[in-house]
Amino acid sequence: MDNNSLIWFIVGIFFLLAEILLPGFVIFFFGIGGLVTSLFTYLFNIDSLIVQIIIFITSSVLSLIFLRKTFSKLFRGNVSGDKVLKDEFIGKKALVIHEIVPDSLNGKVEFNGTNWEAKSDIFIEKGTVVEIIERKDLKLIVKPL
């Protein structure tokens, strides 16, 4: 593998790894473009930087256009599964471990051995057993029993 091929290979791997850290599922396709450019540069002994850049841009854009929808479906996850997980909380009991004050984010409850931020429309003292009525992301909406 010559230097140009190796550089494009490293660029491709860098973009693929960067996709893990950055949301959006776009950088992945620039990684594919880097790997395709590396392969073309190696197989056809392309020395021109302009031609290499054209291959990189073309293969990145084409892979983005034609593969993004397919790959997004594979990596999207199960949206209905998240709904089921949220519903599993509703109606369960939790213990207030830090008092809950209306319109404050300082309240905390313990549920299944894990501490959660909690919110309620009314003041609830520490030590009170509450019922979970809703889950919003990582926050539980509760009411006293």
Secondary structure as the mmCIF struct_conf table of DSSP 4:
data_model
#
loop_
_struct_conf.conf_type_id
_struct_conf.id
_struct_conf.beg_label_comp_id
_struct_conf.beg_label_asym_id
_struct_conf.beg_label_seq_id
_struct_conf.end_label_comp_id
_struct_conf.end_label_asym_id
_struct_conf.end_label_seq_id
HELX_RH_AL_P HELX_RH_AL_P1 ASN A 3 LEU A 21
BEND BEND1 LEU A 22 PHE A 25
HELX_RH_AL_P HELX_RH_AL_P2 ILE A 27 PHE A 44
TURN_TY1_P TURN_TY1_P1 ASN A 45 ASN A 45
HELX_RH_AL_P HELX_RH_AL_P3 LEU A 49 PHE A 75
BEND BEND2 ARG A 76 ARG A 76
HELX_RH_AL_P HELX_RH_AL_P4 VAL A 79 PHE A 89
TURN_TY1_P TURN_TY1_P2 ILE A 90 GLY A 91
STRN STRN1 LYS A 93 HIS A 98
STRN STRN2 ILE A 100 ILE A 100
TURN_TY1_P TURN_TY1_P3 PRO A 102 ASP A 103
BEND BEND3 LEU A 105 LEU A 105
STRN STRN3 LYS A 108 PHE A 111
TURN_TY1_P TURN_TY1_P4 ASN A 112 GLY A 113
STRN STRN4 THR A 114 LYS A 119
BEND BEND4 ASP A 121 ILE A 122
STRN STRN5 ILE A 124 ILE A 124
TURN_TY1_P TURN_TY1_P5 LYS A 126 GLY A 127
STRN STRN6 VAL A 129 LYS A 136
TURN_TY1_P TURN_TY1_P6 ASP A 137 LEU A 138
STRN STRN7 LYS A 139 PRO A 144
#
